[in-house]
Amino acid sequence: MSFNKTKCDPELGRAVHNHLVLCGVETPVVGNSLSRTDKIDIIETKFRDIMQTLGLDLTDDSLIDTPKRVAKMYVGEIFWGLDYDAFPKCTTVDNKMKYDEMVVERNVNVQSNCEHHFVVIDGVATVAYIPKQKVLGLSKINRVVEYFAKRPQIQERLTEQVYHALQYILETDDIGVVQVGKTADFKTAMEMAGVLERRLSEAFLILNVRDSERTTAEEVRMTQMELEQQLGGLFSLLTVEFLVPYLNRKLSVLQKNA
């Protein structure tokens, strides 16, 4: 999805930016005062230079508008997540019902670009949280993931940025984020670097959800089966607070009931 200025909250964006800086997970950027139009004009000029350096004929009717198209795509489509004025509106509601079960949004589409070679990262994410005082619509979770995907990324940082942004918005640490790449990012980048090795994309987890007695063993079993199916049993833990107090107890329930 491209940038949509009617669904943005710049004030929240700046607050989330400050939170990510405090947490040490912000994308390495250098601020400038360039407008979106300025950026498009500059990128158009630079990309024209690149095409000419490659020996392409920019008088050809198929190529003549390519620099402008690429510039508009960079600013308005694939890298609009660098602009915190474009941060999505995330209006929360009070948790008046005191709901404290796990809320899970699965199969969130992730399309980003590896910051090392700018090749495509294509994958899916699963985001879960247990509400405290605030509840956030599932569509907003999708938008937060999309926002941080629309910038040059690495999978570890993307996962952490989604986690810490939701931590700030929902005012809770009880959040889990799983982001699984489909290998296009790693495989292509490694081949371009001359590394002729095939491997699975890693899944990076931030697991920091509390031990909820009301989360059923069946939910845990299904979650475990889903992870094993998606990841082939290979996943890295960025934190273990979720695994120890949450899954182990729930898995022990499964063993007792087996």
Helices and strands as residue ranges (DSSP letters): G 5-7, H 10-23, H 36-53, H 66-73, I 74-78, G 80-82, G 84-86, E 93-94, E 103-114, E 120-129, E 134-135, H 138-149, E 152-153, H 155-170, E 175-181, H 184-192, E 203-207, H 217-231, E 236-237, I 243-247, H 248-257
